C-alpha cells in the first residue's frame, strides 16, 4: 500500500468525515463566542496533553475490561468497540471507533475542561482539539493495521508495539501514538521480554467457558467464540471437521 492509497482509505470512513465536520462546526462556535487566544490555546493544549492518559485509561480499564461483557446491555457495545477488533485486527469495518461511543467520550473530556478555562469559546476550542487529535490517532491506527510500511522510524516503532499488543500479548502496549504511560505504569514491553504468547490475545479472555455464564457476546457473534490467529481459523475448523 502506498501513502496515497492510505490517505484514500482513511478518508473513506464516515467517522473521519464526521470528526472533521464537527471540528469545523466547533471552530464556527468559537468564532461566535471567542475566548482569548491564550485561553483558547490553553484549552486546546490541555486536551492534547491529556489525550495519551485518557486513551491509556480507557484502553486498559474499559476496552480490556472483563466486566462489560457481563452486563447484558453493555455486551454489544464491548463487542463492537474492542472484542471484534481483537478477534480480527485486520478487519477494517471495526478499525475505527463507533461514533455513538467516541463522540460522547471526546465531548465528556473536552467540554468541561475547555469551559472551565475559557467559557463557551474555550469549550469549542477544546472540542475541536479533541476531534482533530482523534483524527491523528486514527490515522496512526490505520498505519498500524493496514499494509503500509512507514518510512519514519518513530511511526514504525509505534506500529511494532501496537502489533505486539494485537498478536502477542494484549496485556500491555496500550498506547497508540505515545507509550509514556505504558512506561510509567509498567505495561510497556518488547516481545523478547515476554517470550510466551498470551492465550487470550485474540479473545480478551472471553472464552467458551466464560460464554457459558455470559452468553450475550457469543450470541451476537453467531454462536461462535473464535480463538487462534485469524488467518488460521479456517484451517483449524477444517481439521476439526475432518477429525
C-alpha positions as CSV (number, residue, x, y, z in Angstrom):
1,X,0.0,0.0,0.0
2,X,1.3,3.5,-0.9
3,X,0.9,6.6,1.1
4,X,-1.6,7.9,-1.3
5,X,-3.7,4.7,-1.1
6,X,-3.5,5.0,2.7
7,X,-4.9,8.5,2.6
8,X,-7.7,7.4,0.2
9,X,-8.7,4.6,2.5
10,X,-8.5,6.9,5.6
11,X,-10.9,9.5,4.1
12,X,-13.4,6.8,3.0
13,X,-14.5,6.3,6.6
14,X,-17.6,8.2,7.7
15,X,-16.2,8.6,11.2
16,X,-13.3,10.7,10.0
17,X,-15.6,12.9,7.9
18,X,-17.8,13.3,10.9
19,X,-14.8,14.3,13.2
20,X,-13.6,16.9,10.6
21,X,-17.1,18.3,10.1
22,X,-17.7,18.6,13.8
23,X,-14.3,20.2,14.4
24,X,-15.2,22.9,11.8
25,X,-18.6,23.4,13.5
26,X,-16.7,23.9,16.8
27,X,-14.4,26.5,15.2
28,X,-17.5,28.4,14.0
29,X,-18.9,28.3,17.6
30,X,-15.6,29.6,18.8
31,X,-15.8,32.5,16.2
32,X,-19.3,33.4,17.5
33,X,-18.2,33.2,21.2
34,X,-14.5,33.6,21.1
35,X,-12.2,33.1,24.1
36,X,-8.9,35.0,24.2
37,X,-6.0,33.5,22.2
38,X,-4.2,32.5,25.5
39,X,-7.3,30.8,27.0
40,X,-8.1,29.1,23.7
41,X,-4.5,27.8,23.3
42,X,-4.6,26.6,27.0
43,X,-7.9,24.8,26.5
44,X,-6.8,23.1,23.3
45,X,-3.3,22.3,24.6
46,X,-4.8,20.8,27.8
47,X,-6.8,18.3,25.7
48,X,-3.9,17.4,23.5
49,X,-1.7,16.9,26.6
50,X,-4.4,14.8,28.4
51,X,-5.2,12.6,25.5
52,X,-2.4,10.0,26.0
53,X,-3.5,9.4,29.6
54,X,-7.2,9.4,28.8
55,X,-6.7,6.9,26.0
56,X,-4.4,4.7,28.2
57,X,-7.1,4.6,30.9
58,X,-9.9,3.8,28.5
59,X,-8.0,1.2,26.6
60,X,-6.6,-0.6,29.7
61,X,-9.6,-0.4,32.1
62,X,-12.6,-0.2,29.8
63,X,-11.8,-1.7,26.4
64,X,-9.8,-4.5,28.0
65,X,-12.1,-4.9,31.0
66,X,-13.7,-8.2,32.0
67,X,-16.9,-6.6,33.3
68,X,-18.6,-5.1,30.3
69,X,-19.4,-8.4,28.7
70,X,-21.1,-9.5,31.9
71,X,-23.7,-6.8,31.6
72,X,-26.4,-7.6,29.0
73,X,-26.9,-4.1,27.8
74,X,-23.2,-3.4,27.6
75,X,-22.2,-6.6,25.9
76,X,-23.0,-5.4,22.4
77,X,-21.0,-2.2,23.0
78,X,-18.0,-4.0,24.2
79,X,-18.2,-6.4,21.3
80,X,-18.3,-3.6,18.8
81,X,-15.7,-1.3,20.3
82,X,-13.0,-3.8,21.0
83,X,-13.7,-7.5,21.1
84,X,-14.3,-7.7,17.3
85,X,-11.2,-5.6,16.8
86,X,-9.0,-8.1,18.6
87,X,-10.8,-11.1,17.1
88,X,-9.5,-9.9,13.7
89,X,-7.2,-6.9,13.9
90,X,-7.2,-6.6,10.1
91,X,-11.0,-6.4,9.9
92,X,-11.3,-2.8,8.6
93,X,-15.0,-2.4,9.3
94,X,-14.3,-2.2,13.0
95,X,-10.9,-0.5,12.8
96,X,-12.4,2.9,13.7
97,X,-14.4,3.5,16.9
98,X,-18.2,3.8,16.7
99,X,-19.4,7.4,16.8
100,X,-22.0,6.7,19.4
101,X,-19.2,5.7,21.8
102,X,-16.4,8.0,20.7
103,X,-18.2,11.3,20.4
104,X,-19.7,11.3,24.0
105,X,-16.3,10.4,25.3
106,X,-14.5,13.2,23.4
107,X,-17.1,15.7,24.4
108,X,-17.2,14.5,28.0
109,X,-13.5,15.1,28.4
110,X,-13.1,18.2,26.3
111,X,-16.1,20.4,27.0
112,X,-15.8,20.6,30.9
113,X,-12.1,21.3,30.7
114,X,-12.4,23.9,27.9
115,X,-15.4,25.6,29.6
116,X,-13.6,25.9,32.9
117,X,-10.6,27.6,31.1
118,X,-12.4,29.8,28.6
119,X,-16.2,29.6,28.8
120,X,-18.1,28.7,25.6
121,X,-15.1,29.7,23.4
122,X,-12.7,27.6,25.4
123,X,-15.1,24.6,25.3
124,X,-15.4,24.9,21.5
125,X,-11.6,25.2,21.1
126,X,-11.1,22.2,23.3
127,X,-13.7,20.1,21.5
128,X,-12.1,21.0,18.1
129,X,-8.7,20.0,19.5
130,X,-10.1,16.7,20.8
131,X,-11.7,15.8,17.5
132,X,-8.6,16.7,15.4
133,X,-6.4,14.8,17.8
134,X,-8.7,11.8,17.4
135,X,-8.2,12.1,13.6
136,X,-4.4,11.9,14.2
137,X,-4.8,8.9,16.4
138,X,-7.0,7.2,13.9
139,X,-4.6,7.9,11.1
140,X,-1.7,6.3,13.0
141,X,-4.0,3.4,13.9
142,X,-4.6,2.9,10.1
143,X,-0.9,2.8,9.6
144,X,-0.6,0.2,12.3
145,X,-3.2,-2.1,10.9
146,X,-3.1,-1.6,7.1
147,X,-0.5,-3.0,4.7
148,X,1.6,0.2,4.8
149,X,5.3,0.3,5.8
150,X,6.1,3.6,7.4
151,X,9.3,5.3,6.5
152,X,9.5,7.1,9.8
153,X,11.4,5.2,12.4
154,X,9.2,6.7,15.1
155,X,6.0,5.6,13.4
156,X,7.5,2.2,12.6
157,X,8.3,1.7,16.3
158,X,4.7,2.7,17.2
159,X,3.4,0.1,14.7
160,X,5.8,-2.6,16.2
161,X,4.5,-2.0,19.7
162,X,0.8,-2.0,18.6
163,X,1.2,-5.2,16.6
164,X,2.7,-6.9,19.6
165,X,-0.4,-5.8,21.6
166,X,-2.7,-7.4,19.0
167,X,-0.7,-10.5,18.0
168,X,1.5,-11.4,21.0
169,X,0.2,-10.1,24.4
170,X,-2.7,-7.8,24.8
171,X,-1.8,-7.0,28.4
172,X,0.5,-4.1,27.6
173,X,1.5,-1.5,25.0
174,X,-1.9,0.2,25.3
175,X,-0.7,3.4,23.7
176,X,-1.3,4.4,20.1
177,X,0.9,7.4,19.4
178,X,2.6,7.6,22.8
179,X,3.8,4.9,25.2
180,X,4.8,7.3,28.0
181,X,2.0,6.0,30.3
182,X,2.8,2.3,29.5
183,X,6.4,3.0,30.6
184,X,5.2,5.0,33.7
185,X,2.7,2.3,34.8
186,X,4.7,-0.8,33.9
187,X,2.8,-2.1,30.9
188,X,5.4,-1.3,28.2
189,X,7.1,-4.3,26.8
190,X,9.2,-5.7,23.9
191,X,8.4,-9.2,22.7
192,X,11.6,-10.8,23.9
193,X,10.6,-9.7,27.4
194,X,7.5,-11.9,27.2
195,X,8.5,-15.0,25.3
196,X,5.2,-16.8,25.9
197,X,2.3,-15.6,23.7
198,X,-0.8,-14.7,25.6
199,X,-3.6,-17.3,25.1
200,X,-6.2,-14.5,25.2
201,X,-4.6,-12.1,22.8
202,X,-7.5,-12.6,20.2
203,X,-10.4,-13.1,22.6
204,X,-9.6,-10.8,25.5
205,X,-10.4,-13.6,28.0
206,X,-13.9,-14.2,26.6
207,X,-13.7,-17.9,26.2
208,X,-16.3,-20.7,25.6
209,X,-16.2,-21.3,29.3
210,X,-16.9,-17.7,30.1
211,X,-19.6,-17.6,27.5
212,X,-21.5,-20.3,29.3
213,X,-22.1,-17.8,32.1
214,X,-22.2,-14.6,30.0
215,X,-23.6,-15.7,26.6
216,X,-24.5,-12.3,25.0
217,X,-21.3,-11.6,23.1
218,X,-21.3,-15.2,21.8
219,X,-24.9,-15.0,20.7
220,X,-24.2,-11.7,18.9
221,X,-21.2,-13.4,17.2
222,X,-23.3,-16.1,15.7
223,X,-22.8,-18.6,18.5
224,X,-19.0,-18.7,17.9
225,X,-16.1,-17.8,20.2
226,X,-13.1,-17.8,17.9
227,X,-9.6,-18.4,19.1
228,X,-6.2,-18.6,17.5
229,X,-4.7,-16.5,14.7
230,X,-7.5,-15.1,12.4
231,X,-5.8,-16.4,9.3
232,X,-5.5,-19.9,10.6
233,X,-9.1,-20.4,12.0
234,X,-10.4,-21.8,8.7
235,X,-7.7,-24.4,8.6
236,X,-8.3,-25.3,12.2
237,X,-12.1,-25.7,11.7
238,X,-11.5,-27.9,8.6
239,X,-9.1,-30.1,10.6
240,X,-11.6,-30.5,13.4
241,X,-14.3,-31.4,11.0
242,X,-12.0,-34.0,9.3
243,X,-11.2,-35.5,12.7
